[in-house]
Amino acid sequence: MRREEINIRDPFILPFEGKYYMYGTRVGNPAAEGGAWGEQKGFDVYVSEDLESWSGPKCVFSGGNGFWGTRDFWAPEVHVWRGAFYMFASFKAEGRCRGTHILRAEDPTGPFLPLTEDPATPRDWECLDGTFYVDRDGKPHIVFCHEWLQVRDGTVCETELSEDLSRAVTEPRMLWKGSDYKGAKNAGIADATFVTDGPFLYRTEAGELLSIWSSFSREGYEELIARSDNGELDGNWTVDEKPLAGGNGGHGMIFRDFAGKLHFVMHQPNTSTKERPVILSLAETETGLALRE
């Protein structure tokens, strides 16, 4: 199938051994009615050699079999670590806080199995959109969103993980909050509610540590940039005034193709059941990142 025929939110592309593996949140067939907010219980992978023509979908994870998550299977990311493939994805269940769980597989096409019984994010926090980051000392971290539904002004936080990714070894630390973006728009549910979605870390060739992430502004759902002042997670983070991308699309990530070219992928539009993966050329600039015309 062609890329524009694929119906997912939160696309994530893993280049590996000559092929591109794309994961995302189900919103069309075979998801339940209601798009990403339905009772769908699985994730799929699509495989391509040229980023345009894709095979699939192939299911790589299904709920059930005692797994705690029962709905809102969201935003799967797959990262290579110590010779295996680790999926970071968010789940929800009645009476339990939303959390990002880590799953493991021997192959990018799965099957992925839960690494532990509990999510990697705090049990009493409503969390989502965990991503993986390895610092300059080689230590693994999860960077995730503390959801605005619980804290009103959503935040992006980080926690160091054990070497096998099975547990947190530090307390969560806030990096920035939704209202740090000067163009942020109130989510409209209550006063001073600001969304943080989909962080993804990227280090420039000059050594600067950036994170793209998404929120709502007067222009709609946008892809934004945050940056650390010391090139690491423990720096002071600020949010750029100028978004990376708008046009009612977001929750993206950055990857290089096998020719070394830099790309940005997001879903667009941010309209339930109509989302498609959009891949755009990206360039490093003196001030960070910019889309290529």
C-alpha positions as CSV (number, residue, x, y, z in Angstrom):
1,M,0.0,0.0,0.0
2,R,1.1,3.6,-0.5
3,R,2.0,5.7,2.5
4,E,-1.0,8.0,2.0
5,E,-3.3,5.0,2.3
6,I,-2.0,4.2,5.8
7,N,-4.3,5.3,8.6
8,I,-2.4,5.8,11.9
9,R,-1.6,8.5,14.5
10,D,1.8,9.1,16.1
11,P,4.0,7.5,13.4
12,F,7.4,6.2,14.3
13,I,9.9,4.9,11.8
14,L,12.8,2.6,12.6
15,P,15.4,2.2,9.9
16,F,17.1,-1.2,10.3
17,E,19.2,-3.3,8.0
18,G,18.0,-1.9,4.8
19,K,14.3,-1.6,5.7
20,Y,12.0,0.9,7.3
21,Y,9.6,-0.3,10.0
22,M,6.7,2.1,10.8
23,Y,4.6,1.8,13.9
24,G,1.7,4.0,15.1
25,T,-1.6,4.2,16.9
26,R,-4.4,2.4,15.1
27,V,-7.2,4.8,14.1
28,G,-8.8,3.1,11.1
29,N,-9.4,-0.6,10.3
30,P,-8.8,-2.8,12.3
31,A,-9.4,-0.3,15.2
32,A,-12.7,-0.1,17.0
33,E,-15.1,2.8,16.1
34,G,-14.0,6.0,17.8
35,G,-10.5,6.2,16.3
36,A,-7.6,6.1,18.7
37,W,-10.0,6.5,21.7
38,G,-11.7,3.2,21.1
39,E,-11.2,-0.2,22.6
40,Q,-8.5,-1.3,20.1
41,K,-6.0,-3.6,21.6
42,G,-3.0,-3.9,19.4
43,F,-0.2,-2.4,17.4
44,D,0.9,-3.0,13.8
45,V,4.1,-2.6,11.8
46,Y,4.4,-1.5,8.1
47,V,7.6,-2.3,6.2
48,S,9.1,-0.5,3.3
49,E,12.4,-0.1,1.4
50,D,11.6,3.3,-0.1
51,L,9.4,5.1,2.4
52,E,6.5,5.2,-0.1
53,S,5.4,1.6,-0.8
54,W,4.6,-0.4,2.4
55,S,3.7,-4.0,3.2
56,G,1.4,-4.7,6.1
57,P,-0.1,-4.1,8.5
58,K,1.3,-7.0,10.6
59,C,0.2,-7.2,14.2
60,V,3.2,-7.0,16.5
61,F,1.4,-6.8,19.9
62,S,-2.0,-7.7,21.1
63,G,-3.5,-7.1,24.6
64,G,-5.0,-9.8,26.7
65,N,-3.3,-12.7,28.4
66,G,-3.3,-10.9,31.7
67,F,-1.8,-7.7,30.4
68,W,-3.1,-4.8,32.5
69,G,-3.9,-2.3,29.6
70,T,-7.5,-2.6,28.2
71,R,-7.9,0.5,26.0
72,D,-6.2,3.6,24.5
73,F,-3.2,1.7,23.1
74,W,-1.2,4.7,22.0
75,A,2.1,5.9,20.4
76,P,4.3,2.9,20.0
77,E,8.0,3.6,19.5
78,V,10.6,0.9,18.8
79,H,14.3,1.4,19.8
80,V,17.3,-0.9,19.5
81,W,19.1,-1.5,22.8
82,R,21.7,-4.1,23.7
83,G,20.8,-6.3,20.6
84,A,17.1,-6.4,21.2
85,F,14.1,-4.3,20.2
86,Y,12.2,-2.3,22.8
87,M,8.7,-0.9,22.3
88,F,7.7,2.1,24.5
89,A,3.9,2.5,24.3
90,S,1.0,3.9,26.4
91,F,-2.0,2.1,27.8
92,K,-5.0,2.8,30.0
93,A,-7.4,0.6,32.1
94,E,-10.4,1.3,34.3
95,G,-9.3,2.3,37.8
96,R,-5.6,2.6,36.7
97,C,-3.6,5.6,35.6
98,R,-2.4,5.8,32.1
99,G,1.2,4.8,31.7
100,T,4.0,4.0,29.3
101,H,4.9,0.3,29.3
102,I,8.1,-1.2,27.8
103,L,7.8,-4.3,25.7
104,R,10.6,-6.4,24.2
105,A,11.1,-8.5,21.0
106,E,14.0,-10.2,19.2
107,D,12.8,-8.8,15.8
108,P,11.3,-5.5,14.6
109,T,8.3,-7.4,13.4
110,G,7.7,-8.8,16.9
111,P,6.1,-10.4,18.7
112,F,6.6,-7.9,21.5
113,L,6.0,-9.0,25.0
114,P,5.8,-6.9,28.2
115,L,9.2,-6.6,29.9
116,T,7.7,-6.3,33.4
117,E,4.2,-6.4,35.0
118,D,4.0,-2.7,35.5
119,P,4.6,0.4,33.4
120,A,7.9,2.3,33.5
121,T,6.1,5.5,34.5
122,P,4.9,6.2,38.1
123,R,1.8,4.2,39.0
124,D,0.0,7.2,40.5
125,W,0.7,9.5,37.6
126,E,-1.3,9.9,34.5
127,C,1.5,9.5,31.9
128,L,1.8,9.0,28.2
129,D,4.1,9.1,25.2
130,G,7.3,7.8,26.7
131,T,10.4,7.8,24.5
132,F,13.9,6.4,24.9
133,Y,17.1,8.4,25.3
134,V,20.7,7.3,26.0
135,D,22.9,10.0,27.6
136,R,26.5,10.7,26.9
137,D,27.6,8.4,29.7
138,G,25.6,5.5,28.1
139,K,22.9,5.5,30.7
140,P,19.3,4.8,29.5
141,H,16.4,7.1,30.3
142,I,12.7,7.3,29.6
143,V,11.4,10.8,28.7
144,F,7.6,11.1,29.1
145,C,4.6,13.4,29.5
146,H,2.9,13.9,32.9
147,E,-0.6,14.3,31.5
148,W,-2.4,17.7,31.6
149,L,-5.6,15.8,32.6
150,Q,-4.1,15.3,36.0
151,V,-1.7,18.2,36.5
152,R,-3.5,20.8,34.3
153,D,-0.3,22.3,33.0
154,G,1.2,19.2,31.3
155,T,4.9,18.5,31.8
156,V,7.7,16.6,30.1
157,C,9.7,14.6,32.6
158,E,12.7,12.1,32.6
159,T,13.7,9.2,34.7
160,E,16.9,7.1,34.4
161,L,16.3,3.4,33.8
162,S,18.2,0.3,34.9
163,E,20.6,-1.2,32.3
164,D,18.0,-3.9,31.4
165,L,15.2,-1.2,31.2
166,S,13.1,-3.1,33.8
167,R,12.9,-0.4,36.4
168,A,13.4,3.3,37.2
169,V,16.5,4.1,39.2
170,T,15.9,7.8,39.8
171,E,12.9,9.9,40.7
172,P,11.1,11.7,37.9
173,R,12.5,15.2,37.1
174,M,10.5,17.8,35.2
175,L,12.2,19.2,32.1
176,W,9.6,21.8,30.9
177,K,5.8,22.4,31.0
178,G,3.2,23.1,28.4
179,S,2.8,26.7,29.3
180,D,6.5,27.3,28.6
181,Y,5.5,27.6,24.9
182,K,4.4,31.3,24.5
183,G,1.9,30.4,21.8
184,A,0.2,27.7,23.8
185,K,-3.5,27.6,23.8
186,N,-5.7,26.6,26.8
187,A,-7.0,23.1,26.2
188,G,-10.5,24.4,27.0
189,I,-11.4,21.9,29.7
190,A,-10.5,24.1,32.6
191,D,-8.5,27.3,33.3
192,A,-4.8,27.0,32.7
193,T,-4.7,23.5,31.0
194,F,-1.9,23.0,28.6
195,V,-1.1,19.9,26.6
196,T,2.3,18.2,26.3
197,D,2.5,15.3,23.7
198,G,5.1,13.2,22.0
199,P,8.6,14.2,23.1
200,F,11.4,12.9,20.9
201,L,15.1,13.6,21.6
202,Y,17.6,14.6,18.9
203,R,21.3,15.6,19.2
204,T,22.6,17.9,16.5
205,E,26.0,17.5,14.8
206,A,27.1,20.5,16.9
207,G,26.2,18.6,20.1
208,E,23.1,20.5,21.0
209,L,20.3,18.4,22.6
210,L,16.9,19.2,21.3
211,S,13.5,17.7,21.8
212,I,10.5,18.0,19.5
213,W,7.1,17.7,21.1
214,S,3.5,18.7,20.3
215,S,0.9,21.0,21.8
216,F,-2.1,23.2,20.8
217,S,-1.8,26.8,19.8
218,R,-4.1,29.3,18.2
219,E,-2.9,27.8,14.9
220,G,-4.0,24.2,15.9
221,Y,-1.9,21.2,16.8
222,E,1.8,22.0,16.2
223,E,5.2,20.4,16.4
224,L,7.5,22.4,18.7
225,I,11.2,22.5,19.8
226,A,12.6,22.5,23.3
227,R,16.4,22.7,24.0
228,S,18.8,22.1,26.8
229,D,21.3,24.7,27.7
230,N,24.1,22.2,28.5
231,G,23.5,19.5,25.9
232,E,22.1,17.0,28.3
233,L,18.9,16.1,30.1
234,D,20.0,17.7,33.3
235,G,20.3,21.1,31.7
236,N,17.8,23.9,31.9
237,W,15.2,23.5,29.1
238,T,13.6,26.3,27.1
239,V,10.9,26.2,24.4
240,D,11.4,28.0,21.0
241,E,8.9,30.5,20.1
242,K,8.8,29.4,16.4
243,P,7.2,25.9,15.8
244,L,9.0,23.3,13.7
245,A,5.7,22.5,11.9
246,G,2.1,23.4,12.0
247,G,-0.8,22.8,9.7
248,N,-2.9,20.8,12.2
249,G,-0.4,18.0,12.5
250,G,2.1,16.7,15.0
251,H,3.3,14.0,17.3
252,G,6.4,13.4,15.2
253,M,9.9,12.0,15.3
254,I,13.2,12.3,13.4
255,F,15.2,9.7,11.5
256,R,17.9,9.4,8.8
257,D,17.3,7.4,5.7
258,F,19.9,4.9,4.5
259,A,21.5,7.7,2.3
260,G,22.0,9.7,5.4
261,K,19.3,12.3,4.7
262,L,17.4,13.7,7.7
263,H,13.6,13.3,7.8
264,F,10.7,14.4,10.1
265,V,7.5,12.3,10.2
266,M,4.2,13.3,11.9
267,H,0.5,12.5,11.5
268,Q,-1.6,15.0,9.6
269,P,-4.4,16.1,9.9
270,N,-4.9,15.9,13.7
271,T,-8.5,14.8,13.0
272,S,-9.9,11.6,14.4
273,T,-10.0,8.7,11.9
274,K,-8.4,10.9,9.1
275,E,-4.8,10.8,10.2
276,R,-2.0,9.9,7.8
277,P,1.8,9.7,8.2
278,V,3.5,12.6,6.4
279,I,7.3,12.5,5.8
280,L,9.1,15.8,5.3
281,S,12.8,16.6,4.6
282,L,14.6,18.2,7.6
283,A,17.8,20.2,7.9
284,E,20.0,21.2,10.7
285,T,20.6,25.0,10.9
286,E,22.7,27.3,13.0
287,T,19.7,27.7,15.4
288,G,18.5,24.1,15.4
289,L,16.2,22.4,13.0
290,A,14.0,23.5,10.0
291,L,11.9,21.8,7.4
292,R,13.3,21.9,3.9
293,E,11.2,23.6,1.2
